[in-house]
């Protein structure tokens, strides 16, 4: 579990399991060649009791000469924001906090006090949720930088350890709340029922299932990862998956690749259920172009023409759909969300530029009023060069295969008197196009925002 790391950060709740873990690691630290520190997350719940727990743990770590960090968040607020349970929000907050601390010291391992009982409960909870293979392994002993040294011990054993070492675990009333928390219902009601009436060895059976699935995932994860690397492109903070290759995979492998994509985007899979993955797979395989799916923690999936795009929340340009600015000549406008649109005076080009879709020339003599730049609005029409009549801008986007998510990132240049003059990178209006008699031009250049 430790590899060559020299520092272990212990997630310390103050219960018997985490207290056992910290005490044992301190006594083993010299033999293991490690330094040990501890961290505690105040969940913004339980009022004065939680405040008193924090003070007790800080004092304990001072007595034991253990470096101690803490942070307070509002787990109820995080749960409401992410539309998830208190349990899921708390878990995500804890690991986020611990990983931020660990990132300050490269090579740090994060140790948490899960036991065999926690792993069996997690397997059963995941079965009840309709889990995929990853959920059936429950809590893995090692998961990246997170290690669980007590995973093969029982709660009875950690209780005996605390008693023998003279440790006094903190008491959390919420651990007995079987009405609010699923894990408590499974621990206090379901497992005792299964043991008494159906399977006396149910915990051992669940642990055997977890170990079997763990072995299978060890080699199949490599296959899924190779396909993800082949099909995925991370660009502009979003994950783009090639639809043709994704839809050509066997269903089970496709689900694994989608799961990896969400994990790549978020750094965590907390709150993502098998139901969410099924919805995501339906969007990829049978969804219409432009369809959007919202997942927990503000993850957004959109089916484009050739890619399935996973990102966070709405696009910046969608948030400011009513944005508009004057475009002076010469002059420049910074576009919301990044990028610049420049306007300069120019002689007519010897020939219209090819291979430069983000550059356009307008006949200056045909421009009747001030130039404005804004985003596309419903009902916009343009009369492009090369066709008679006008066309809905929405149809132009469809013909040019511009994903719905990108449409309000395309700058629209308008002449106040003549209407739409240029649709950035797509078409110039007939009314202002360059012709044989053109003597002076307005040159437009759209410098796109740099992709990450």
N, C-alpha and C positions, 0 to 999 in steps of 0.2 A: 504493500500500500504506500509506503513512504518513498520508495525509489531512492533518489539521491537528494531529496529535499532536506533543508536544514531548519525549516520553520513550519510549525503546525499551528493553525488558527482554530480554536475550539469554539463552536457555537454553543453558548452557555445559557440555557433557560433557567437553570437552578433546580430542575427536577432530578430524580434519582439517577436517571440514565446519563444526562450530560455532566452531572457532578461526579459520577463514577469515572466517566471518560477523562475529564480534566485531571482528577486526582491520580488516576493510573498513569496517564501520559507524563505527568510531572515526575512521578517516581521512576519512570522508565527513560526519562529524557537523556540522562547521562549515557546510559547503555546504547540508546538509539542515535546519539549524536545530534539531537534536535533542540531547538528553542521552542517554547510553548507560550502562546498568548491566548486570550479569551475575548469574546465579543458577545454582547447582548442587545437584542432588538426589543425596544418598548413598543408594543403594538397599539398604543393609544386606546387601550381598553382596560377594564377592571379598576379604573380610578386610582384611589389611594393605595390599594393593594399592589398594583403594578409598580407604583412609585417606590413603595417600601421594598419590593423585590429587587429593584434596580440598586437601591442603596445597600442592601445586604450583599449582593453579588460584588459590587464595587469594593466594599470593605473586605470581603473574603479574598479577593484577588490582591488587595494591598497586603493582607496578612501573609499570603502565600508568595508574594513578590512576583506576581504574574501580570504582565502588561494587559490592560483592560480598555476596550473601546465599547461605546454604546451609541445608539441612535434611537430617536423616537419618530414614529410615523403614525398615520391614522389608517389602520387596516380597514375599518368600515368605509372610509372614503375611497380607498383603492378598490374595494370590492364593488362599490356602486359605480365607479368610473369604468371599471373593466367588465361590468355586468357578470361577475363571477361570485362564488361563495366566499364567505369569510376565511374558510380553510385555505382555498386556493390563493386568495390575495395575501394571506399571511405567509404562506410558503414562498411565494414569489418575492415578497418584500424581504424575507429573511435571507434567501440566497443572493438577492441583489446586493444587500448590505454586506454580507460576508465576502462576496466576490470583489466588491469595490475595495474593501480592506486588504484582501489578499493580493490585489493587483499592485499594491505599493511595494511588495517584496516578491520579485519574480521567483518562481519555483515553490511558492507556498502551497501546502495542502490544507484544505478545509476539512476538519474532522467534526462530524455530527454524531449524536448519541443514539441512533436508531438501533433497535434490537431485533431479534428473530420474530418477536410478537408483532412489531411494527411492519415487518416485511410480509408476514402472513396476512395481516389485516389489509394491507395495501393490495395484495393479490385479490383478495375477496371483494374489496371495494371496486376494483377495476373490472372484475367479472360482472358485478352488478351494474356497472355503467355501460357494459358492452364493449370491453376493451379489445384492442388489437394485440398482436404478439408482444410488443414492448411493454404493455401494461401487465402482462402475465408474469413477467419476471419480478414484479413488485419493485422493491427498492434495491438497486444493485449495490454490491459491496464497494465497488469503485466506479465512479462516474466522472471521468475527466479529472478535475482537480479536487473533487469531493470524495472523502474516504469515510467508511463507517466501521471502525475497529470493533464495535460491540455487536455486529450484525448476527453473530452466531450464539450470542448469549440471550437468556430469557430475562424478563423483568424481575422474576424471583431472584435471580443471581445478582442483578445490580442492586436490588434491595438488601440482600445479604452482605454485599460488599460495603454499602454505605453504613450498615449497622456495625460491621467489623472495624471499619476505619473511623467510626465516630462522626460521620458526616450527617448533617441535618438538611435533607432536601426541602426545597420550598414547596408549598401546596398551592395548586392552581385549581380553583373551583370549577373552571370551565371544562376541565378534564372529566368531570362527572356529569356534564350537561349532555344527556343523550337525546334531548329534544331538538337542539339546535345543530349539533355537529354530527355528520355522518360517521366519522371514525369512532366517536364515542358510542354510537348506536351499535356499530359492528362489534366493538370490543366488549361492551357491557351487556348486550342483549343477544346479538346474532350468534357469535362464536360460542358462548355458553349454551345456547339452544342446540346448535349443531353437535357440540360435544356430548350433550346429555341425551339427545334423542336420535341422532343420525350417524355421527362418525366420531367416536371418542378420540381418535388421532387426527382430527381435522387440521390442526396447526401444522403437524409434521407433513401431512399430505400436501398442503398448500406450499410449504417450503420446498418439497421435492419438485412440485410443478415449476416453481420459480427457478430452481437450479437447472432443470431440463431446458426451459426456454432460454435461460442465460447462455447455455452452451450453443444452442442453435443460432442465437442472435450474433454470437461472436464472429461466425464466418459469413452469415448472410448480410450483416451490416456493411461488410467490405464491398459486396456486390452492389448494394443499394447506393453506397457512397460513390462508386465508380460511375454509375448511371447518372447520379445527380451532377457530378463534375462535367459529364458530357453534355447534359441538357440545360444546365443552368448558367445564367450570366447575371452577376451582381452589378447593377448600374444605377447611379443616382440614388443610392440608398434603398433600392427595390431589388427583388429577385425575379428575373425573367426566365420562365421555363418554356422551351420549345414545345409547342403543342403537338406537332406531328410525331416527334420522337416519344413524347410522354404518352400519348394515346396509343402508341404502338406497343407499349410494355404490357406484360401480363398484369392483371388487376392488382394482385398482391404486391408486386414490385412497384407499380405506379403509386400505390398508397404509401409505400415506404419512402419514395422519392418526394412526394408531397409533404410528408411529415418532416423530412430533412429540410425542405425549403422553408417551412414555418420556423423550424428551429434555427436555421441560418439567419433569418430575418430578425427574430426576437431574442435569440440567445437562450431561449427557454421554451418548453412545451407545456408549461403549467396552464391549466384551463382548456387545453385542446383535447376534446373527446373524440371517440371513434365516429360519433355522429357528425362532428365538424369535418372530419376527414372525408366521410362519405359525401357530404354536401360539396366539399371542395373538388372531389373527384367527378361528381356529376357536372359541376360547372365546367371542368376541363374537357370532359368527353362529349356531353350533349348540350351544354349551355350555348345560348346565342351570343354572337359577338357584341361586346359592350355590357354584358350582364355582370353584375357586381354582387359579391358575397362579403358580408361583414362577420369577422371572427372575433373571439375574445381579445382583450387588450388592444382594441382599435386596429387590428390587422385587417387589411382590405385586400380582397382578391378580385381582379377583373380579367375577363376573357377577352383578349385582343384578337386580331386576325391570325397572327402566327404564334403568339405567346400568351401564357397565363402569367399575369403580373401580380406579385404579392408586395404590398407596401403598407405603410402606416397611415391610416386616416385618409381624408380627402386631400386632393392636390391643393397646393397653395393657390393656384390660379382659380380653382373652383370656389375657394373661400372669398375671393375678391372679384366675383363675376361681373360686377358693375363698374369695375375700374376703367378709367378713361383719362387720357392726357393729350395735351397739345404737342405736336411735332413741328418744331421750327425748322426752317431750311436756310442756312445749315443749322444743324442741331442734333441732339441725341436724347433718347428717353430710356431710362433704366426700367426694365420690365419686372413686375412683381414675380418673385420666385426665381429671379436670375436672368441674365441676358440683357443685351442692349440693342436698340433699334436706332440706326444712324441715318440721317438725311443730309446729302450734300448736293451742290450744283455740279453739273457735268456736261461735257460735250456729248453728242450722241455717240455711242460705241460703234466701231466699224462693222460689227455684227453682234447680234444678241448673244450674251454669254451662255455657254453651255457648261453643264456640270457645276453650276453655282446656283442652286435652287434658292438660296437665301439672299440673293442679290437681284434687284429689279431696277429698270429704268422707266420713268414716266415722262411723257412729253410735258414740259413745264408750261407751254402756252395753252395746253388743254385743261390745266388745273384752274378751277374757278375760285376756290376759297382756301381757307386755312386747312392744314392737314391735322387730323386727329389720329390717335392710335388707341385701340381698345381690344377687348376680347370678343369672340363670337357671341351673338345673342340670338335666341330663338326668333325665327322669321327673317333673318338676314338673307339677302339675295345678292348675286353678283352676275354681271354679264361678261364672261371671260372672252379673251381673244380666241378666235378660232371657232366660235359657235354663234348662232343667231339666238336672239332672245336672252332671257336670264335663267339663272339656276339657283335653287336653294343652296345656301352654303353647307347645310347639313348633308346634301347629296354630293357636294364636292368632296367633303371629308370622307364620305363612304366610298366614292369612286377611287380616291387616292389612298384608301385603306389607312386612314389616320385613326388610331384607337380613340374611343370616346373619352378616355381619361386625359388624352393629350390635346383635345380640341380647344380647350380654353387656355392653352399655353401658346397658341399660334396667334401672333399679332395681326390685327386687321387694321389697315391704313385706309382712312376715309378722307375724301375731299368733301368739305362741308356743303358744297353746292352740287356735286355730282354723285355722291354716295361712295360705295366701296371702290377703292382704286387698286388695292393689292391685298391678296390673302397670302401672308408670309410663307414663302417657299412653295406656293401652289399655283397661283394664277394672277395675271394682271387684267384689269378691266379694259374692254374695247375702247371706252370713252377717253382713256388717257394713255393709250399705248403709243409707242414710238413708231413713226412711219417715215417715208422718204423725205417729207418736208420738214421734219423735226429739226430745229436749230439749237435748242437747249433742253437739257434733261434735269430731272431730280433723280439722283441715284439713292436707292434705299438699300441698306445692308443690315440684315438681322444676324447679330452675333449671339449664338445660343449660349445658354449657361453651360459651364463645364460639368461633365458627368463625373461622379465619384469613381 
